[in-house]
């Protein structure tokens, strides 16, 4: 039996690893690059921007007759709508008017799960009288500005 060669078994673990690396590489190549989206309300008071990986449409609409139910609400409710995908690294900016102190304004987002308005971490810009917050959403979300209640 000294003359017989032993046949080696194929190494399936190596083949599986190579296949996974190849599939992962193809997924990265074929996944769409992030695209920056920017939209503003027709009245110029609200702007939202962010990144999405889907060829989507982003709109901002001022809603009429929506009751906020939060003490100190300053104005109308706006609906931000992304027709598909997820808006990532979004920034919501609202121009504050009417002599309101921007340092006392907080942006709120409506939570559809709890049916409550939740405050967003809000920063302000004294040079243009606006407030901003980071926002991420898919589908649509409701936002408004509220004066801090002391």
C-alpha positions, 0 to 999 in steps of 0.5 A: 500500500506504499504506492497508493496516494491518499486522496485529500478531501476538499476543504469546504470551509475555505470554499464557503469563506471565499464565497461569503467574501465574494457575495459581500463584495458584490453587495457593497458594489451594487448597493446604492451610494447615499444621496443627499435630499433637501426639501423646504416648506412652501412658506419657507419656515421649515427645511429638512435635509439628510441622506437616503440610499433610495431614489426617493422624494422628500416633501414638507407640507404645512398642515392646517387645523392640527391640534398640537396639545403641547403647552407653548406650541408656537405654530403650525404642524408640518408633515415631513414625507419620504416616499421610500427608504430611510432619511439618515443623518437628517437635520430639521431647521425651523425659522422662528418669527414673531419676536420669539426668543430662539433660545427658548424654542424646542422642536417636537416630533410626534411619536405614532407609537405612543401618540405623544409629542416628544422633544428633540435635542434642539440647537439655535442660531442667533444669526438667522433666528432658526432652531435645528434638530437631528432627525431620522425617519421613514415614511412620514413624521409630524414636527412642530416648534414649542416655546419652553415652559418654565 
